[in-house]
Amino acid sequence: MKKIGILHGKESTFPEAFVARVNAKGVKGVEAEPTLVGEVMQGEPTPYAVMIDRISQDVPFYRAYLKNAALNGTAVLNNPFWWSADEKYFNNCLATKIGMPVPRTVLLPSKQMPPDTSAQSFRNLKYPLEWENMIEYLGGFPLFMKPHSGGGWKNVYKINNFDEFFEAYNETGTLVMLLQEAIEFDGYFRCYCLGGKYVRIMDYEPRNPHHLRYVADHKASKALRAEMHDYVLRINAALGYDFNTVEFAIRDGIPYAIDFCNPAPDADVHSVGEENFEWVVENAANMAIERALAHKEGADNLTWGSYVGGAAQGRLPVNSGKSPTPATVKKASGKASKVKKA
């Protein structure tokens, strides 16, 4: 029997529906259940061929448990080793190498020194940094400041001038932050990607109250939707995520990827709506069953993205040239954008 587990926290609607859907399909030799974690002995396998991870980003104990499970052949979705290493700044850098437009972004050192460090720990860091040069590179204010890792719209600041910049920066403590070009958009989309092949492009309005954000209709053309579909597959193939969402802000017909590091995205029926929920449950079930049937005992059953795979062979990603980079678009337009959402 190939067992599929789902590891989750407070959420209920998606995990319960996922387990029920997998079992309702009646695939011989495959069954699903909520993961049960007991005593965790080093090097010992779990009973699961496949496990969907919805909570280890918040519970380090679970992340360690999943790494041991993966070492023993469980197909953990998403790969816990890559998820541990991944963060938003690297993702943006990778996007520039595979031809996907992203807002211009700079990385800021933490305002306060991390624990157990001193001024000597930063002797390699230029001081003072040339703030004006960074702002100019980003196209001027307004800008957004956000943590380089993590999500959930925590510690996100809209910055309109230098006074607001330094005021916000002084509040960030030991967080490493991104300072990012703001994109004034006339359309916004959130896109699920499951199994590296199932894609759902959802009209989304981040300025609405949370429960109404999926109540939108941006009248996107077939060509624009096809372009977003291509970018979603491209970035998830590079990152190696089995379950992720990608968000796009549309400016002058160009879909800029705003956020695409969401390995445990919201899938609650009360926020995503019935139709989107049904799509996620059905395709997550199909993905998990496929991985269970393909599972090989004693093998590495994780998904490793093309970036890691290529790097292991000494190859780095190269811009495909299929789409303009943000720098090219900005140079052609000759103007900086204003902001509504980062």
C-alpha positions in Angstrom: 0.0 0.0 0.0 1.3 3.5 -1.0 0.2 5.8 1.8 -0.2 9.6 1.2 0.0 11.9 4.2 -0.8 15.5 4.6 1.0 17.5 7.4 -0.9 20.6 8.4 -1.7 22.9 11.2 -4.8 25.0 11.9 -6.3 24.8 8.4 -9.1 22.2 7.9 -11.0 22.6 4.7 -8.2 21.8 2.3 -6.6 18.9 4.2 -9.9 17.2 4.9 -11.1 17.6 1.3 -7.8 16.4 -0.1 -7.8 13.2 2.0 -11.4 12.5 1.1 -10.8 13.2 -2.6 -7.8 10.9 -2.9 -9.6 8.1 -1.2 -12.8 8.7 -3.2 -10.8 8.0 -6.4 -10.4 4.4 -5.3 -6.9 4.0 -6.9 -5.8 0.4 -6.1 -2.9 0.4 -3.7 -3.1 4.1 -2.8 -4.7 5.7 0.3 -4.5 9.1 2.0 -4.7 10.2 5.6 -3.6 13.1 7.9 0.0 12.5 8.7 0.6 11.0 12.2 4.0 11.9 13.7 5.1 9.8 16.6 8.6 9.2 18.0 11.2 10.4 15.5 14.2 8.1 15.5 17.2 9.0 13.5 17.5 7.3 10.1 14.2 5.5 10.5 11.6 5.7 7.6 8.0 6.9 7.8 5.1 4.8 6.5 4.4 7.4 3.8 5.3 7.2 0.1 4.2 10.8 -0.4 3.7 13.6 2.1 2.3 17.1 1.4 3.8 19.7 3.7 1.5 22.6 4.8 3.0 23.6 8.1 6.8 23.0 8.5 7.5 26.7 7.6 6.1 27.4 11.1 7.3 24.3 13.0 11.0 23.6 12.8 10.4 20.1 14.4 8.3 19.2 11.4 10.9 20.4 9.0 13.6 18.2 10.6 11.1 15.3 10.5 10.4 15.8 6.8 14.1 15.8 5.9 14.6 12.5 7.6 11.5 11.2 5.8 12.9 12.3 2.5 16.2 10.7 3.2 14.3 7.4 3.6 12.5 7.8 0.3 9.3 9.7 1.0 8.3 12.1 -1.8 7.9 15.3 0.3 5.9 18.0 -1.5 7.6 20.5 -1.4 11.2 19.4 -1.1 12.1 20.4 2.5 15.8 20.8 1.7 15.2 23.4 -1.1 12.4 25.1 0.9 14.9 25.5 3.8 17.4 27.2 1.5 15.0 29.3 -0.7 14.1 33.0 -0.1 12.6 35.8 -2.1 15.7 37.7 -3.0 17.3 34.6 -4.6 14.0 33.9 -6.4 14.1 37.4 -8.0 17.7 37.0 -9.0 16.9 33.6 -10.6 13.9 35.1 -12.5 16.3 37.6 -14.1 18.3 34.6 -15.5 15.3 32.8 -17.0 13.7 35.7 -18.8 10.8 36.4 -16.4 10.1 40.1 -15.6 10.4 41.1 -12.0 10.5 44.5 -10.3 14.0 46.0 -9.7 15.1 45.0 -6.2 18.0 45.6 -3.9 19.1 43.7 -0.7 19.5 45.7 2.5 21.6 44.5 5.5 19.7 44.2 8.8 19.4 47.5 10.6 20.5 45.9 13.9 23.4 43.4 14.2 22.3 39.8 14.6 22.8 38.1 18.0 26.4 37.2 18.8 27.8 39.6 16.3 29.7 42.8 16.6 31.0 45.6 14.3 33.9 43.4 13.4 31.5 40.8 12.0 30.6 43.4 9.3 34.1 44.6 8.4 33.5 43.5 4.8 30.4 45.6 4.4 30.8 49.0 2.8 29.9 51.9 5.2 28.1 54.1 4.7 26.0 52.6 1.9 25.0 55.0 -1.0 21.3 55.2 -0.4 20.7 57.7 -3.1 22.3 55.4 -5.7 20.0 52.5 -4.7 16.9 54.7 -4.9 17.9 55.9 -8.3 18.5 52.4 -9.5 15.0 51.5 -8.4 13.5 54.4 -10.3 12.7 56.6 -7.3 9.9 56.7 -4.8 7.4 55.2 -4.1 8.9 51.9 -3.2 8.2 48.8 -1.1 10.3 47.4 1.7 9.7 43.8 2.7 11.6 40.9 4.3 13.9 39.0 2.0 12.4 35.7 3.3 9.0 34.7 4.7 5.5 35.8 3.7 2.1 36.6 4.9 2.4 40.4 4.4 4.4 40.8 7.6 6.7 43.8 8.0 5.8 45.2 4.6 6.2 49.0 4.2 5.1 51.4 1.5 7.8 54.1 1.2 7.2 57.5 -0.3 10.3 59.5 0.6 13.6 59.2 2.5 12.1 60.2 5.8 9.6 57.2 5.5 12.4 55.0 4.4 14.6 55.6 7.4 11.6 55.5 9.8 10.6 52.1 8.4 14.2 50.7 8.2 14.7 51.6 11.9 11.7 49.4 12.8 13.0 46.3 11.1 15.5 45.2 13.7 17.6 42.1 12.7 15.4 41.4 9.6 17.2 41.4 6.2 15.0 43.5 3.9 14.3 44.0 0.3 13.8 47.4 -1.2 11.7 47.0 -4.4 10.4 49.0 -7.3 6.7 49.6 -7.0 4.5 48.5 -9.9 1.4 50.5 -10.7 -0.8 47.8 -12.1 -4.0 47.7 -14.1 -4.5 43.9 -13.5 -3.3 41.4 -10.9 -3.3 37.6 -11.0 -2.6 34.8 -8.6 -1.7 31.5 -10.2 -1.5 28.1 -8.6 1.0 25.6 -10.0 0.8 22.0 -8.9 3.1 19.1 -10.0 5.0 21.4 -12.3 2.2 21.1 -14.9 -1.2 22.0 -13.4 -1.8 25.8 -13.6 -4.8 27.9 -12.6 -4.7 31.6 -13.4 -7.0 33.5 -11.0 -8.1 37.1 -11.3 -7.1 38.7 -8.0 -7.5 42.1 -6.4 -5.1 42.6 -3.5 -6.7 46.0 -2.6 -10.0 44.3 -1.7 -10.8 43.0 1.8 -9.3 39.5 2.2 -12.6 37.6 1.6 -13.2 39.5 -1.6 -9.8 39.4 -3.2 -10.7 36.6 -5.7 -13.8 38.6 -6.8 -12.2 40.3 -9.8 -12.3 40.2 -13.6 -9.3 41.9 -15.2 -10.4 41.0 -18.8 -6.9 39.6 -19.7 -6.4 38.5 -23.3 -5.7 34.9 -24.2 -2.2 36.0 -25.2 -1.5 37.5 -21.8 -2.9 34.5 -20.0 -0.7 32.2 -22.2 2.3 34.3 -21.3 1.6 34.1 -17.6 1.1 30.3 -17.9 4.5 30.0 -19.5 6.2 32.1 -16.8 4.5 30.0 -14.0 5.8 26.8 -15.5 9.2 28.3 -16.1 9.8 29.6 -12.6 8.4 26.5 -10.9 10.6 24.2 -13.0 13.6 26.3 -12.1 12.8 26.3 -8.4 11.5 22.7 -8.2 8.3 23.4 -6.3 5.5 20.9 -6.5 2.9 23.2 -4.9 3.3 27.0 -5.2 1.6 30.2 -6.3 2.9 33.0 -8.5 1.5 36.5 -8.4 1.7 38.9 -11.4 1.1 42.6 -11.5 0.3 43.8 -15.1 1.9 47.1 -16.2 1.9 48.3 -19.8 1.0 44.7 -20.9 4.0 43.2 -19.1 3.3 40.6 -16.3 5.8 41.4 -13.5 6.2 38.5 -11.1 5.7 40.1 -7.6 5.7 37.1 -5.3 6.5 33.5 -6.3 7.8 31.9 -3.1 4.6 30.5 -1.6 5.2 26.8 -1.0 2.2 26.6 1.4 -0.3 29.0 -0.3 -3.7 29.7 1.0 -6.2 27.0 -0.1 -9.0 27.6 2.3 -12.4 27.5 0.6 -13.6 30.6 2.5 -10.9 32.8 1.0 -10.2 31.3 -2.4 -13.8 30.5 -3.3 -15.6 27.3 -4.3 -14.4 27.1 -7.9 -10.7 27.7 -7.1 -11.0 25.3 -4.1 -12.4 22.5 -6.2 -9.6 23.0 -8.7 -6.9 22.8 -6.0 -8.4 19.8 -4.3 -8.8 17.8 -7.5 -5.4 18.6 -8.9 -3.6 18.2 -5.6 -5.2 14.7 -5.3 -4.1 13.8 -8.9 -0.6 15.1 -8.3 -0.2 13.1 -5.0 -1.6 9.9 -6.6 0.8 10.2 -9.6 3.7 10.6 -7.2 2.6 7.6 -5.1 2.3 5.4 -8.2 5.7 6.6 -9.4 7.3 6.1 -5.9 10.5 4.0 -5.8 11.5 2.3 -2.6 15.0 3.2 -1.5 15.3 6.1 -4.0 15.4 9.9 -3.8 11.8 10.7 -4.7 12.1 14.5 -4.2 11.6 17.1 -6.9 14.9 19.1 -7.6 14.5 22.1 -9.8 16.4 22.8 -12.9 18.6 25.4 -11.1 19.9 22.8 -8.6 20.1 20.1 -11.3 22.0 22.3 -13.7 24.3 23.6 -11.0 25.2 20.0 -10.1 26.4 19.6 -13.7 28.3 22.9 -13.7 25.6 24.8 -15.6 24.0 28.1 -14.6 20.6 29.4 -15.9 20.8 31.7 -18.9 18.3 34.3 -19.9 16.2 32.7 -22.7 15.6 36.0 -24.5 11.9 35.2 -24.8 10.8 38.2 -22.9 12.0 41.7 -22.0 13.7 42.2 -18.7 12.4 44.9 -16.4 15.5 47.0 -17.0 14.8 46.9 -20.8 11.1 47.9 -20.2 12.1 50.8 -17.9 14.7 52.1 -20.3 12.3 52.0 -23.2 9.6 53.8 -21.3 11.9 56.4 -19.9 9.9 56.8 -16.8 9.6 55.4 -13.3 6.4 53.8 -12.1 4.1 54.9 -9.3 2.7 52.5 -6.8 -0.4 50.8 -5.8 0.9 47.4 -4.7 4.2 45.6 -4.4 
